[in-house]
Amino acid sequence: MAGFTHLFIPGPTNIPEQVRQAMNLPMEDMRAATFPDLTLPLFEDIKSVFKNETGRVFIYPSSGTGAWEAAMTNVLSPGDRVLMSRFGQFSHLWVDMAERLGFEVDVIDCEWGTGVPLDLYAERLKADKTHRIKAIFCTQNETATGVTSDVAGCRAALDDANHPALLFVDGVSSIGSIDFRQEEWGVDCAVSGSQKGFMLPAGLGFLSVSKKALVASRTATHQRCFFAFEDMIRANDAGYFPYTPATQLLRGLRASLDLIEDEGLDAIFARHHRLAEGVRKAVDAWGLKLCAKAPKWHSDTVSAILVPDGIDSGDVVKRAYQAYQTSLGGGLNKVFGKVFRIGHLGWLNEVMVLASLSSAEMALLDCGVRLAPGSGVGAAIQHFRSSAAMPVAEAA
């Protein structure tokens, strides 16, 4: 078929041409004397994206899942009690990993479409007088349901209880796109990946750790090898890695960090919010609902949209791809067949979002959903015009 195939899943996301070109180079020597000229500034600039002022960042040749494992195995010990909540496929997978790694997991199951239950976290922490809980976990953005949770609220729950537990945050589909302040919010381990807000292919896992977490790692007794902090620190301090790094991805990372710096994090957060609001306006105009149960849970990086009874969301996703060359996200686990997802994060603008809405709208109509053609796209257009940075001249 002619034309481009459009990508609007919540990761991998679209790659800017500058980043693609930066990776289009011959292989290089990762032991060369000049290699630290690339790597040492990368470590510092990624810290700026996480807003980590006093800790350090690790770059692993892995997905975000690898960085999850690195955080837990370096900072915690087998049998440690951890407090977690499960409200979507990715928070579920994090719980599953913690259980399989041998931690004592106190898991709170929540309704899918909601997020971290701050009130229940506060209760558990205040009741834990002997401080058996060694860490609490927060999935900042649950990609499966389009839900964003309150990381600062988790820190407040810890502080109110005067509890020393560490704070772990999964920011895979949020960091670089949604406001995140590691130092200010007292986050000890923050995880992300290259394929979402960092606008790269999958293959790099980022782990940003606090001074407190680094200290804890020195006495943690979990077995680790590939992800070991001590090996990484020894090599990273000189600008190298303890094994072969993904050199081309690191070159792409340099370009993506330059783009992030040029636009500015605050502007990036505002852009993502504005584009997400356009999607939400379209969903309202279609007469449909988001999986997120209330506005406080709305995600600015991905919208999970409930389809009407009798409609299989998988058919909508399939139709969008086969008929309109557009990749939308499908429903996972408990919301399989019930939602389709539009990823609106990374390198995108208003017209790209309108393209995703056009394809979704046509696919919905083709699958038998009753809605007025053009209604969602029109609502998004009105929002984008009214919220534009440049004044819009009204027609005479």
Kinemage of the C-alpha trace (Angstrom):
@kinemage 1
@onewidth
@group {chain A} dominant
@subgroup {mainchain}
@vectorlist {calphas} color= white
{ca met a 1} P 0.000 0.000 0.000
{ca ala a 2} L 1.120 3.526 -0.691
{ca gly a 3} L 2.080 5.997 2.020
{ca phe a 4} L 3.408 5.535 5.528
{ca thr a 5} L 2.301 3.041 8.140
{ca his a 6} L 1.418 5.077 11.217
{ca leu a 7} L 2.558 4.101 14.706
{ca phe a 8} L 0.362 5.108 17.643
{ca ile a 9} L 1.056 2.393 20.171
{ca pro a 10} L 2.382 3.477 23.583
{ca gly a 11} L 5.861 2.226 22.726
{ca pro a 12} L 7.992 1.882 20.773
{ca thr a 13} L 7.220 5.439 19.704
{ca asn a 14} L 8.122 7.405 16.596
{ca ile a 15} L 11.830 8.206 16.230
{ca pro a 16} L 12.881 11.719 15.170
{ca glu a 17} L 14.947 11.831 11.997
{ca gln a 18} L 17.835 13.462 13.887
{ca val a 19} L 17.960 10.454 16.192
{ca arg a 20} L 17.783 7.945 13.345
{ca gln a 21} L 20.601 9.683 11.536
{ca ala a 22} L 22.723 9.784 14.685
{ca met a 23} L 22.550 5.983 14.870
{ca asn a 24} L 23.412 5.511 11.188
{ca leu a 25} L 27.172 5.185 11.566
{ca pro a 26} L 29.810 2.461 11.393
{ca met a 27} L 30.563 0.359 14.430
{ca glu a 28} L 33.030 1.940 16.835
{ca asp a 29} L 35.475 0.811 19.476
{ca met a 30} L 33.814 0.912 22.887
{ca arg a 31} L 37.266 0.698 24.503
{ca ala a 32} L 38.726 3.635 22.574
{ca ala a 33} L 40.318 6.465 24.530
{ca thr a 34} L 37.737 8.884 23.106
{ca phe a 35} L 34.651 6.829 24.060
{ca pro a 36} L 34.213 8.604 27.442
{ca asp a 37} L 33.725 11.855 25.500
{ca leu a 38} L 30.363 10.374 24.529
{ca thr a 39} L 29.396 8.481 27.660
{ca leu a 40} L 30.293 10.729 30.580
{ca pro a 41} L 28.036 13.603 29.433
{ca leu a 42} L 25.239 11.080 28.781
{ca phe a 43} L 25.195 10.034 32.432
{ca glu a 44} L 24.905 13.637 33.578
{ca asp a 45} L 22.277 14.637 31.039
{ca ile a 46} L 20.032 11.662 31.825
{ca lys a 47} L 20.196 12.661 35.483
{ca ser a 48} L 18.740 16.001 34.421
{ca val a 49} L 15.747 14.312 32.771
{ca phe a 50} L 15.063 12.356 35.978
{ca lys a 51} L 15.797 15.513 38.016
{ca asn a 52} L 18.257 13.517 40.085
{ca glu a 53} L 20.755 15.903 41.628
{ca thr a 54} L 22.752 13.826 44.094
{ca gly a 55} L 22.495 10.189 42.963
{ca arg a 56} L 23.576 8.501 39.771
{ca val a 57} L 22.126 6.874 36.653
{ca phe a 58} L 22.832 3.454 35.172
{ca ile a 59} L 22.345 2.616 31.489
{ca tyr a 60} L 21.776 -1.086 30.825
{ca pro a 61} L 21.539 -2.833 27.431
{ca ser a 62} L 18.026 -4.047 28.244
{ca ser a 63} L 14.397 -3.067 28.251
{ca gly a 64} L 12.832 -1.311 31.213
{ca thr a 65} L 12.184 -4.761 32.657
{ca gly a 66} L 15.930 -5.223 33.053
{ca ala a 67} L 16.149 -1.953 34.949
{ca trp a 68} L 13.315 -3.175 37.222
{ca glu a 69} L 15.371 -6.240 38.055
{ca ala a 70} L 18.532 -4.183 38.535
{ca ala a 71} L 16.780 -1.957 41.070
{ca met a 72} L 15.403 -4.805 43.146
{ca thr a 73} L 18.433 -7.114 43.127
{ca asn a 74} L 20.942 -4.377 43.932
{ca val a 75} L 19.072 -2.551 46.663
{ca leu a 76} L 16.999 -5.244 48.412
{ca ser a 77} L 17.750 -8.605 50.026
{ca pro a 78} L 15.897 -11.932 49.661
{ca gly a 79} L 12.904 -12.083 51.980
{ca asp a 80} L 12.565 -8.302 52.300
{ca arg a 81} L 8.953 -7.189 52.654
{ca val a 82} L 7.773 -4.783 49.962
{ca leu a 83} L 4.455 -2.971 49.507
{ca met a 84} L 3.065 -2.972 45.970
{ca ser a 85} L -0.228 -2.326 44.179
{ca arg a 86} L -1.628 -4.033 41.089
{ca phe a 87} L -4.042 -2.280 38.752
{ca gly a 88} L -2.893 -3.108 35.227
{ca gln a 89} L -0.718 -5.454 33.201
{ca phe a 90} L 2.578 -3.721 33.937
{ca ser a 91} L 2.049 -3.223 37.662
{ca his a 92} L 1.046 -6.911 37.621
{ca leu a 93} L 4.321 -7.879 35.934
{ca trp a 94} L 6.294 -5.876 38.489
{ca val a 95} L 4.547 -7.751 41.307
{ca asp a 96} L 5.240 -11.027 39.534
{ca met a 97} L 8.944 -10.204 39.257
{ca ala a 98} L 9.191 -9.286 42.947
{ca glu a 99} L 7.571 -12.581 43.934
{ca arg a 100} L 9.804 -14.620 41.633
{ca leu a 101} L 12.920 -12.868 42.961
{ca gly a 102} L 12.065 -14.022 46.472
{ca phe a 103} L 10.692 -10.913 48.164
{ca glu a 104} L 7.765 -10.988 50.589
{ca val a 105} L 5.202 -9.032 48.632
{ca asp a 106} L 2.294 -7.273 50.320
{ca val a 107} L 0.199 -6.604 47.235
{ca ile a 108} L -2.934 -4.477 47.147
{ca asp a 109} L -5.225 -5.363 44.243
{ca cys a 110} L -7.081 -2.354 42.884
{ca glu a 111} L -9.771 -1.875 40.270
{ca trp a 112} L -8.278 -1.578 36.803
{ca gly a 113} L -8.752 2.025 35.770
{ca thr a 114} L -7.533 3.346 39.111
{ca gly a 115} L -3.974 3.772 40.363
{ca val a 116} L -1.817 3.565 43.462
{ca pro a 117} L -4.127 3.591 46.539
{ca leu a 118} L -2.448 6.277 48.629
{ca asp a 119} L -4.877 5.884 51.550
{ca leu a 120} L -4.131 2.175 51.854
{ca tyr a 121} L -0.395 2.779 51.505
{ca ala a 122} L -0.630 5.304 54.346
{ca glu a 123} L -2.518 2.820 56.538
{ca arg a 124} L -0.013 0.002 55.950
{ca leu a 125} L 2.965 2.257 56.594
{ca lys a 126} L 1.557 3.688 59.825
{ca ala a 127} L 0.707 0.202 61.047
{ca asp a 128} L 4.233 -1.054 60.317
{ca lys a 129} L 5.740 0.002 63.644
{ca thr a 130} L 8.751 -2.325 63.324
{ca his a 131} L 9.524 -1.123 59.793
{ca arg a 132} L 9.367 -4.559 58.181
{ca ile a 133} L 8.444 -2.915 54.890
{ca lys a 134} L 11.722 -2.143 53.151
{ca ala a 135} L 10.329 -0.519 50.001
{ca ile a 136} L 7.084 0.714 48.474
{ca phe a 137} L 6.441 0.600 44.735
{ca cys a 138} L 4.566 3.019 42.495
{ca thr a 139} L 3.821 2.552 38.808
{ca gln a 140} L 3.636 6.193 37.780
{ca asn a 141} L 1.939 5.435 34.481
{ca glu a 142} L 0.078 2.162 33.917
{ca thr a 143} L 0.364 1.716 30.176
{ca ala a 144} L -2.329 -0.956 29.925
{ca thr a 145} L -5.135 1.208 31.308
{ca gly a 146} L -3.965 4.773 30.666
{ca val a 147} L -3.712 5.628 34.369
{ca thr a 148} L -1.223 7.975 36.044
{ca ser a 149} L -0.566 7.770 39.798
{ca asp a 150} L 0.658 10.334 42.300
{ca val a 151} L 4.343 9.756 43.065
{ca ala a 152} L 4.553 12.782 45.344
{ca gly a 153} L 1.632 11.320 47.296
{ca cys a 154} L 3.642 8.162 47.920
{ca arg a 155} L 6.463 10.224 49.355
{ca ala a 156} L 3.966 12.086 51.547
{ca ala a 157} L 2.617 8.775 52.876
{ca leu a 158} L 6.144 7.705 53.817
{ca asp a 159} L 6.945 11.026 55.460
{ca asp a 160} L 3.645 11.181 57.367
{ca ala a 161} L 4.346 7.741 58.805
{ca asn a 162} L 7.993 8.647 59.484
{ca his a 163} L 8.833 5.433 57.677
{ca pro a 164} L 12.336 4.681 56.296
{ca ala a 165} L 11.207 2.462 53.422
{ca leu a 166} L 12.669 3.121 49.991
{ca leu a 167} L 10.464 4.440 47.178
{ca phe a 168} L 10.654 2.623 43.818
{ca val a 169} L 8.949 4.122 40.746
{ca asp a 170} L 8.239 2.557 37.368
{ca gly a 171} L 8.468 5.509 35.003
{ca val a 172} L 8.852 3.558 31.773
{ca ser a 173} L 5.962 5.287 29.981
{ca ser a 174} L 6.127 8.562 31.908
{ca ile a 175} L 9.659 9.867 32.453
{ca gly a 176} L 10.560 12.364 29.770
{ca ser a 177} L 6.868 12.911 28.970
{ca ile a 178} L 5.077 13.481 32.302
{ca asp a 179} L 6.352 15.581 35.208
{ca phe a 180} L 8.794 13.632 37.358
{ca arg a 181} L 11.021 15.039 40.116
{ca gln a 182} L 13.242 12.407 41.656
{ca glu a 183} L 15.107 14.580 44.129
{ca glu a 184} L 12.123 16.645 45.236
{ca trp a 185} L 9.862 13.602 45.647
{ca gly a 186} L 12.485 11.497 47.387
{ca val a 187} L 12.402 8.675 44.851
{ca asp a 188} L 15.135 6.115 45.498
{ca cys a 189} L 14.958 3.997 42.344
{ca ala a 190} L 13.342 5.284 39.151
{ca val a 191} L 13.115 3.060 36.083
{ca ser a 192} L 12.591 3.985 32.447
{ca gly a 193} L 13.350 2.694 28.963
{ca ser a 194} L 14.592 4.069 25.686
{ca gln a 195} L 11.581 3.318 23.491
{ca lys a 196} L 9.024 5.778 24.848
{ca gly a 197} L 9.648 9.380 25.955
{ca phe a 198} L 13.331 9.071 25.064
{ca met a 199} L 12.331 8.561 21.389
{ca leu a 200} L 14.726 5.682 20.686
{ca pro a 201} L 14.403 2.042 19.659
{ca ala a 202} L 13.972 -0.433 22.474
{ca gly a 203} L 17.222 -1.687 23.966
{ca leu a 204} L 18.314 0.645 26.752
{ca gly a 205} L 17.061 0.413 30.326
{ca phe a 206} L 17.610 3.445 32.542
{ca leu a 207} L 17.842 3.256 36.324
{ca ser a 208} L 18.242 6.454 38.316
{ca val a 209} L 19.117 5.878 41.983
{ca ser a 210} L 19.401 8.079 45.058
{ca lys a 211} L 22.288 8.273 47.483
{ca lys a 212} L 20.152 6.340 49.967
{ca ala a 213} L 19.658 3.511 47.472
{ca leu a 214} L 23.384 3.415 46.694
{ca val a 215} L 24.140 3.068 50.397
{ca ala a 216} L 21.544 0.294 50.718
{ca ser a 217} L 23.122 -1.576 47.809
{ca arg a 218} L 26.373 -1.991 49.759
{ca thr a 219} L 24.720 -4.267 52.307
{ca ala a 220} L 21.993 -5.834 50.132
{ca thr a 221} L 22.534 -9.564 49.759
{ca his a 222} L 20.531 -10.502 46.677
{ca gln a 223} L 22.591 -12.350 44.062
{ca arg a 224} L 23.372 -10.227 41.016
{ca cys a 225} L 25.903 -10.268 38.209
{ca phe a 226} L 24.919 -8.661 34.890
{ca phe a 227} L 23.107 -5.816 36.675
{ca ala a 228} L 25.555 -5.362 39.584
{ca phe a 229} L 25.980 -1.736 40.640
{ca glu a 230} L 29.553 -2.245 41.749
{ca asp a 231} L 30.674 -3.474 38.325
{ca met a 232} L 28.841 -0.678 36.559
{ca ile a 233} L 30.176 2.023 38.869
{ca arg a 234} L 33.756 0.850 38.451
{ca ala a 235} L 33.506 0.974 34.660
{ca asn a 236} L 31.131 3.928 34.308
{ca asp a 237} L 33.296 6.251 36.376
{ca ala a 238} L 35.927 5.966 33.647
{ca gly a 239} L 33.345 6.297 30.858
{ca tyr a 240} L 33.112 2.617 29.987
{ca phe a 241} L 30.898 -0.431 30.644
{ca pro a 242} L 31.673 -3.841 32.143
{ca tyr a 243} L 30.449 -5.484 28.919
{ca thr a 244} L 29.802 -4.466 25.330
{ca pro a 245} L 27.372 -1.511 25.329
{ca ala a 246} L 24.806 -0.721 22.638
{ca thr a 247} L 27.010 1.904 21.004
{ca gln a 248} L 24.634 2.976 18.241
{ca leu a 249} L 21.795 3.406 20.739
{ca leu a 250} L 24.101 5.553 22.856
{ca arg a 251} L 24.731 7.780 19.819
{ca gly a 252} L 20.978 8.015 19.343
{ca leu a 253} L 20.566 8.808 23.023
{ca arg a 254} L 22.921 11.759 22.607
{ca ala a 255} L 20.679 13.130 19.862
{ca ser a 256} L 17.451 12.509 21.803
{ca leu a 257} L 18.792 14.198 24.930
{ca asp a 258} L 19.772 17.192 22.803
{ca leu a 259} L 16.210 17.402 21.486
{ca ile a 260} L 14.815 17.165 25.019
{ca glu a 261} L 17.115 19.941 26.193
{ca asp a 262} L 16.239 22.142 23.209
{ca glu a 263} L 12.495 21.891 23.819
{ca gly a 264} L 12.759 21.913 27.613
{ca leu a 265} L 11.080 19.478 29.982
{ca asp a 266} L 8.327 21.877 31.045
{ca ala a 267} L 7.419 22.517 27.411
{ca ile a 268} L 7.458 18.771 26.719
{ca phe a 269} L 5.101 18.112 29.641
{ca ala a 270} L 2.769 20.885 28.461
{ca arg a 271} L 2.788 19.544 24.893
{ca his a 272} L 1.930 16.045 26.056
{ca his a 273} L -0.914 17.335 28.219
{ca arg a 274} L -2.351 19.422 25.403
{ca leu a 275} L -2.212 16.550 22.902
{ca ala a 276} L -3.717 14.135 25.420
{ca glu a 277} L -6.567 16.552 26.065
{ca gly a 278} L -7.280 16.522 22.342
{ca val a 279} L -7.628 12.737 22.449
{ca arg a 280} L -9.881 12.965 25.493
{ca lys a 281} L -12.080 15.530 23.726
{ca ala a 282} L -12.417 13.116 20.806
{ca val a 283} L -13.377 10.213 23.078
{ca asp a 284} L -16.094 12.358 24.669
{ca ala a 285} L -17.395 13.367 21.251
{ca trp a 286} L -17.589 9.721 20.215
{ca gly a 287} L -19.756 9.030 23.242
{ca leu a 288} L -17.174 6.572 24.592
{ca lys a 289} L -15.307 6.427 27.903
{ca leu a 290} L -11.739 5.980 29.003
{ca cys a 291} L -10.659 3.011 31.073
{ca ala a 292} L -9.322 5.527 33.628
{ca lys a 293} L -12.133 5.908 36.162
{ca ala a 294} L -11.718 9.612 36.940
{ca pro a 295} L -9.877 12.681 35.596
{ca lys a 296} L -7.280 12.441 38.393
{ca trp a 297} L -6.105 9.173 36.811
{ca his a 298} L -5.919 10.453 33.217
{ca ser a 299} L -2.624 9.718 31.514
{ca asp a 300} L -0.967 12.239 29.222
{ca thr a 301} L 0.968 9.518 27.365
{ca val a 302} L -1.625 6.860 26.534
{ca ser a 303} L -5.409 6.678 26.407
{ca ala a 304} L -7.133 3.320 26.870
{ca ile a 305} L -10.591 3.652 25.306
{ca leu a 306} L -13.477 1.365 26.210
{ca val a 307} L -15.497 0.014 23.312
{ca pro a 308} L -19.281 -0.516 23.581
{ca asp a 309} L -20.722 -3.860 24.645
{ca gly a 310} L -20.828 -6.288 21.746
{ca ile a 311} L -17.721 -4.824 20.107
{ca asp a 312} L -14.342 -6.550 20.300
{ca ser a 313} L -11.573 -3.969 20.644
{ca gly a 314} L -9.227 -6.397 18.923
{ca asp a 315} L -11.336 -6.022 15.777
{ca val a 316} L -10.916 -2.240 15.960
{ca val a 317} L -7.146 -2.576 16.237
{ca lys a 318} L -7.034 -5.105 13.391
{ca arg a 319} L -9.223 -2.945 11.143
{ca ala a 320} L -7.120 0.174 11.764
{ca tyr a 321} L -3.982 -1.710 10.778
{ca gln a 322} L -5.303 -3.613 7.782
{ca ala a 323} L -7.467 -0.897 6.245
{ca tyr a 324} L -5.776 2.312 7.339
{ca gln a 325} L -2.131 1.341 7.939
{ca thr a 326} L -2.286 2.491 11.541
{ca ser a 327} L -1.008 0.607 14.576
{ca leu a 328} L -3.104 1.132 17.701
{ca gly a 329} L -2.583 -0.673 21.002
{ca gly a 330} L -4.812 -3.559 22.010
{ca gly a 331} L -6.232 -4.480 25.392
{ca leu a 332} L -4.108 -6.578 27.748
{ca asn a 333} L -5.068 -9.125 30.385
{ca lys a 334} L -8.295 -8.070 32.174
{ca val a 335} L -9.115 -5.462 29.533
{ca phe a 336} L -8.388 -7.737 26.557
{ca gly a 337} L -11.071 -7.166 23.958
{ca lys a 338} L -12.496 -4.277 25.965
{ca val a 339} L -10.176 -1.380 25.170
{ca phe a 340} L -7.976 -0.120 22.406
{ca arg a 341} L -5.134 2.234 23.157
{ca ile a 342} L -3.783 5.350 21.476
{ca gly a 343} L -0.223 6.177 22.438
{ca his a 344} L 0.358 9.920 22.347
{ca leu a 345} L 3.880 10.314 23.652
{ca gly a 346} L 7.298 11.116 22.338
{ca trp a 347} L 7.959 12.895 19.069
{ca leu a 348} L 4.502 13.950 17.860
{ca asn a 349} L 2.349 16.982 17.181
{ca glu a 350} L -1.284 17.928 16.630
{ca val a 351} L -1.562 16.660 13.062
{ca met a 352} L -0.053 13.306 14.020
{ca val a 353} L -2.623 12.975 16.811
{ca leu a 354} L -5.394 13.870 14.381
{ca ala a 355} L -4.153 11.097 12.088
{ca ser a 356} L -4.468 8.580 14.934
{ca leu a 357} L -7.971 9.796 15.712
{ca ser a 358} L -9.009 9.650 12.040
{ca ser a 359} L -7.887 6.038 11.734
{ca ala a 360} L -9.477 5.070 15.043
{ca glu a 361} L -12.725 6.776 14.096
{ca met a 362} L -12.951 5.009 10.747
{ca ala a 363} L -12.084 1.660 12.328
{ca leu a 364} L -14.761 2.151 14.994
{ca leu a 365} L -17.356 2.954 12.350
{ca asp a 366} L -16.320 -0.061 10.278
{ca cys a 367} L -16.689 -2.311 13.334
{ca gly a 368} L -20.228 -1.146 13.984
{ca val a 369} L -19.768 1.543 16.621
{ca arg a 370} L -22.414 4.218 16.250
{ca leu a 371} L -20.869 7.678 16.156
{ca ala a 372} L -21.053 10.734 13.949
{ca pro a 373} L -18.283 10.650 11.334
{ca gly a 374} L -15.808 13.436 12.022
{ca ser a 375} L -17.091 14.051 15.537
{ca gly a 376} L -13.952 13.028 17.400
{ca val a 377} L -11.546 14.570 14.946
{ca gly a 378} L -13.591 17.775 14.945
{ca ala a 379} L -13.584 18.006 18.735
{ca ala a 380} L -9.816 17.569 18.796
{ca ile a 381} L -9.379 20.226 16.107
{ca gln a 382} L -11.437 22.684 18.131
{ca his a 383} L -9.329 21.972 21.216
{ca phe a 384} L -6.028 22.334 19.373
{ca arg a 385} L -7.077 25.606 17.764
{ca ser a 386} L -8.412 27.117 20.969
{ca ser a 387} L -5.351 26.102 22.966
{ca ala a 388} L -2.754 27.026 20.335
{ca ala a 389} L 0.246 29.059 21.462
{ca met a 390} L -0.248 31.384 18.480
{ca pro a 391} L -3.580 33.254 18.332
{ca val a 392} L -6.033 31.851 15.794
{ca ala a 393} L -7.736 34.367 13.522
{ca glu a 394} L -11.485 33.872 13.351
{ca ala a 395} L -13.086 33.667 9.929
{ca ala a 396} L -14.922 36.794 8.887
